Amino acid sequence: MSACTRRSRLHGFTFVELVITLALVGLVATVSLPLYEVTSTRYKEAELRHALRTIRDGLDAYKAAVDAGSLTKKAGDSGYPPSLESLTEPLDVAGKRDSGFASTDTPQRIVILRQLPRDPFFPTHDVPAAQTWQLRSYGSKSDDPQPGVDVFDVSSTSVRIGLDGTPYSTW
């Protein structure tokens, strides 16, 4: 063997080695892409479950505060909040005043939720969190949820189907 031939074999890869390497990288990418999509969807579903639980717990806490007399209720009202935003606003406690040290005789206030979660499947992020949810009022039917004067329940606005086969809007 000449010195020139030996030197070219020591430096670089052959064309066949490059083709085999690219084929293996393509195979790994082909296998991992669907796995990434399923993992991403599973993560968003977990976020959706957590967000729904948080909002529904907030709605129940608001209703319990109204039923206990802590929040005022007008005649004919259901006792549920008029909007999702009201869960994050300071609400005056009925008939209670702050009488602690250095009190100013101001009404006591409660906040049900610090922050309203967003629907993770909502397509844009520039919309306020309260507008990312499908609202159901107390007076609407469960099979045909419609917004109204109060917020009884929320659901996702997504038309996608979950990994379990059920639409996200029914969760």
C-alpha positions as a printed Julia matrix, in Angstrom:
171×3 Matrix{Float64}:
   0.0    0.0    0.0
   1.22   3.43  -0.76
   1.47   6.2    1.81
  -1.21   8.24   0.02
  -3.82   5.46   0.21
  -3.09   4.75   3.87
  -3.42   8.42   4.79
  -6.87   8.82   3.14
  -8.23   5.82   5.04
  -7.12   7.26   8.37
  -8.86  10.6    7.86
 -12.65  10.89   7.4
 -15.52   8.5    6.81
 -16.55   6.56   3.78
 -19.79   7.33   1.98
 -21.35   4.06   3.16
 -20.6    4.9    6.81
 -22.27   8.31   6.42
 -25.36   6.8    4.78
 -25.72   4.19   7.55
 -25.32   6.88  10.23
 -27.95   9.11   8.61
 -30.33   6.14   8.29
 -29.96   5.36  12.0
 -30.52   9.0   13.01
 -33.62   9.11  10.78
 -34.95   5.94  12.35
 -34.49   7.29  15.88
 -36.21  10.56  14.89
 -39.1    8.68  13.3
 -39.64   6.63  16.46
 -39.21   9.5   18.93
 -41.49  12.1   17.26
 -44.8   10.28  18.0
 -43.58   9.56  21.52
 -42.88  13.28  22.02
 -46.36  14.2   20.74
 -48.05  11.72  23.1
 -45.95  12.93  26.03
 -46.78  16.56  25.22
 -50.5   15.78  25.0
 -50.39  13.82  28.25
 -48.75  16.81  29.97
 -51.43  19.21  28.65
 -54.15  16.81  29.8
 -52.68  16.81  33.3
 -52.66  20.63  33.22
 -56.3   20.62  32.09
 -57.35  18.28  34.92
 -55.54  20.46  37.46
 -57.01  23.69  36.06
 -60.55  22.28  36.04
 -60.16  21.03  39.6
 -58.84  24.42  40.75
 -61.67  26.4   39.16
 -64.36  23.98  40.31
 -63.0   24.07  43.86
 -63.12  27.87  43.65
 -66.73  27.8   42.44
 -67.65  25.45  45.29
 -65.86  27.66  47.83
 -67.73  30.73  46.56
 -71.07  28.89  46.81
 -70.21  27.64  50.31
 -69.34  31.19  51.4
 -72.69  32.44  50.08
 -74.57  29.58  51.77
 -72.78  30.3   55.06
 -73.77  33.96  54.84
 -70.22  35.23  54.45
 -70.96  36.71  51.02
 -74.14  38.58  50.22
 -76.72  37.04  47.94
 -79.52  38.86  46.17
 -82.99  37.37  46.08
 -83.34  34.97  43.18
 -79.59  34.47  42.73
 -78.19  30.95  42.62
 -75.28  31.74  44.9
 -72.64  31.06  42.25
 -70.29  33.83  41.11
 -71.4   36.17  38.32
 -68.1   35.66  36.46
 -64.84  33.75  36.7
 -63.01  37.01  37.35
 -64.93  37.45  40.61
 -63.1   34.42  42.03
 -59.82  36.37  41.9
 -61.18  39.71  43.17
 -61.3   40.71  46.86
 -64.85  40.14  48.11
 -66.3   41.89  51.16
 -67.38  39.51  53.92
 -70.97  40.3   54.91
 -71.36  41.86  58.35
 -67.7   41.37  59.38
 -65.33  44.21  60.08
 -61.65  44.08  60.91
 -61.37  44.75  64.65
 -57.78  43.72  65.11
 -54.82  45.78  66.22
 -54.76  49.19  64.53
 -58.0   48.45  62.73
 -59.56  51.09  60.56
 -63.02  49.55  60.77
 -62.77  48.41  57.16
 -64.73  45.41  55.96
 -62.95  42.06  55.91
 -62.26  40.66  52.49
 -61.63  37.22  51.07
 -60.13  36.1   47.78
 -61.18  32.68  46.54
 -58.4   32.14  43.95
 -55.1   33.98  43.64
 -54.93  33.38  39.92
 -57.31  31.95  37.39
 -55.77  29.08  35.38
 -55.91  29.05  31.59
 -57.24  26.31  29.36
 -54.0   24.63  28.19
 -55.6   23.65  24.88
 -56.73  27.19  24.02
 -54.89  28.16  20.8
 -53.67  31.67  21.68
 -52.0   33.1   24.77
 -53.01  36.74  24.36
 -56.59  36.13  25.56
 -57.37  36.6   29.29
 -57.63  33.33  31.23
 -61.34  33.75  31.99
 -62.15  33.89  28.27
 -60.41  30.58  27.5
 -63.15  28.51  29.16
 -66.63  27.42  28.09
 -68.99  28.61  30.84
 -72.15  26.91  32.08
 -74.71  28.77  34.14
 -76.75  27.22  36.92
 -79.93  27.35  34.81
 -78.55  25.6   31.72
 -78.85  21.91  30.98
 -75.86  19.62  31.4
 -76.13  18.27  27.86
 -76.29  21.83  26.43
 -74.07  24.09  28.59
 -74.81  27.77  28.05
 -73.4   30.88  29.75
 -75.79  32.99  31.77
 -75.99  35.3   34.76
 -73.71  33.1   36.89
 -70.95  30.51  36.52
 -71.92  27.03  37.71
 -69.28  25.02  35.83
 -66.53  25.35  33.24
 -65.17  23.13  30.49
 -62.53  23.28  27.81
 -63.33  25.04  24.53
 -61.18  22.55  22.64
 -62.82  20.28  20.07
 -59.97  17.76  20.32
 -60.38  14.22  21.65
 -58.33  13.13  24.66
 -56.02  10.16  24.84
 -58.79   8.27  26.67
 -61.18   8.81  23.73
 -63.43  11.44  25.31
 -63.68  15.06  24.11
 -61.92  17.6   26.31
 -65.11  19.66  26.4
 -66.81  16.9   28.45
 -64.17  16.71  31.18
